Amino acid sequence: MNRMRILLFLLFFGNVILSQENNMANEVRSVITQWHLAASEARFNDYFEAMSPNAVFIGTDAGENWSKNEFMVYAKPHFDKGKAWNFKTLEQNLYFNDKDDIAWFDELLDTQMKLCRGSGVLQKIDGEWKISHYVLSIVIPNENVSEVALMKQGTDNKIIEQLKKQ
């Protein structure tokens, strides 16, 4: 009888833990999904309220490494036109730290630039998940890397030289 109680105890608490993990994952997925949706619907305030005060957004261009405030300035004209960007998640992986107050993720996206990869970090701040860091990259098939590198080498060389002088 003791073995049965122990087994039932383990099954019950195992399910409770799994349920909590699923709820947390669903909360994080929801924040990311709603964040992307806010951009596609040009809801400026909703989009930026999903980000922490010290958030960073890194775009596809070498110069796109913005604080939240800098990114807001860049994004405002796009949102004001009623059409920002439209990212649809095709695949997503979530990870959590031991304290369950930091999550990081990667996602494959269908965008106006075709396939892109997003990755980011969320922090739980005052009980709410906030996006603190996001990186957007354009996906390049391995067989096209040489062609793309050749195409962008002039611009890249200028940026490399400028950065070396700093």
N, C-alpha and C positions, 0 to 999 in steps of 0.2 A: 504494500500500500504506500509506503514511503517513496518508492521509486516512481509511482504513478503521480504522486503529489509534486515531486521534484520535476518530473517531465511536464506536467501541466503548468507549473510555475514558470519554467524556462520558455515554454511555448507562448504563454501569455505575455511575459515581459519582452520576449524577442519580437513579438508582433507589435507591442507598444513602441519599441525602439524603431522598428522599421517604419511604422506609421508616422512617427515624428520626423524621421529622415525624409520620407516621401512628402510630408507637408512642407518641410523646409525647402526641398528641391522645387516643389510646385510654386512656392512663394517667389523664389529667385527666378524661375522660368517666367513667371507672370510679370515681374518687374522688367525683365529684358524684352519680353513680347510687347508689353504696353509701351515701353520706351521706343521700340521700332515703329509701332503703330502711331504713336504721337507724331513722329517725324513724317510718316506717310500722309497723315491728316493735317499736317502743318499746325499742330498744337504746341506752340513754342513754350508756354509755361509748363505744361505737363511734361514735355520732353526734358526741360532743364531741371524741374523739380525732382526728377528721378535720379539726378546726379548729386553726389556729395558736394559740399561747398568747395573742397579742394580738388575736385575731379580734374583729370587730364584726358584729353582726346587726341589721339595720334592718327592722322589721316594717311592717305596713300602717297601724298607728295612729301618730299624730304623736309619741306618747310612747315608742314602741318603737325606741330607739336604744341598744342594749345592748353592753357589753363581753362577752366570752365568759363571764366569771364571773357577771355580772348575768343573762345569758341562761340560764345553767345553773340559777340560782335560779328564774327564771320557768318554765322548761321541766320541771323535775324533777317537779312534781305531775302534769303531763300524761303523762310517761313512766311514772310510778309506777302510773297507772291502766291501763297496758298498751296505751294507744292515744294516740299523739301526733298527728301530722298525716301526711297521705298525699299527696305531690306526685308526679305522673307527668309526666315530660318529654314534650312533644309536638314540640318544635322546639328546637334548640340551636345556637348559634354560638360558636366558640372562636377566640381570638386569642392570640398569644405575642409577648413582647418579643424583641429581637435576641439576648439572652444565653440565651434559653430557660429562664429561671428564674422568670418571672412569666407567668401566663396570666390572661386575663379572658374572661368569657362572658356571654351573655344566653340566657334560655330562656323558652319559653312553657310553662306548666304547667296540667295538669288537677288541680284541688284540690277540697276540700270547699267552697271559696268560689267554685267554678267556675273560669273562666280567670284566671290570675295570671301575672305576669311576674316572673322572678327574674333578678338579675344579680349577678355576683360576681368576686372576684379570688382566685387561688390563688398561693402562693409555693412554690418548691421549697426545703425546709428539710431539711438533712442528708440529701439524696437522696430525700426524700418530698414529694409535693404535698400542701399543706395549704390549706384554705379560710381566707382571712384577712379577707374582707369579703363580706357577702351582703346584698342588698336585695330585699325582696319587695314587690310592688305588685299591687293588684287592677286588672285590666283593665276599663276602662269604654269602651264604644263611643262614638264621637264624638257620635252622635245623642242620647246619654243624659247627656252631660256637664252641660248646664244643669240638668237635673232632679236629678242627684246633687249638684251644687254648692249648689243651693237646699236640699236635704235636710240637708246637713251644715254650712250656713253658721253656725248658732248655735254649734255646738261649735268650729268653726274660728275664729270671731270671738273667743271666749274665749281660745283658745290664742294667737292673734295678739297680743291685748292683754297677756297674761301675758309673752310673749317680748319685746315692746317695752319693758316695764318693767325688764327685766334689764340 
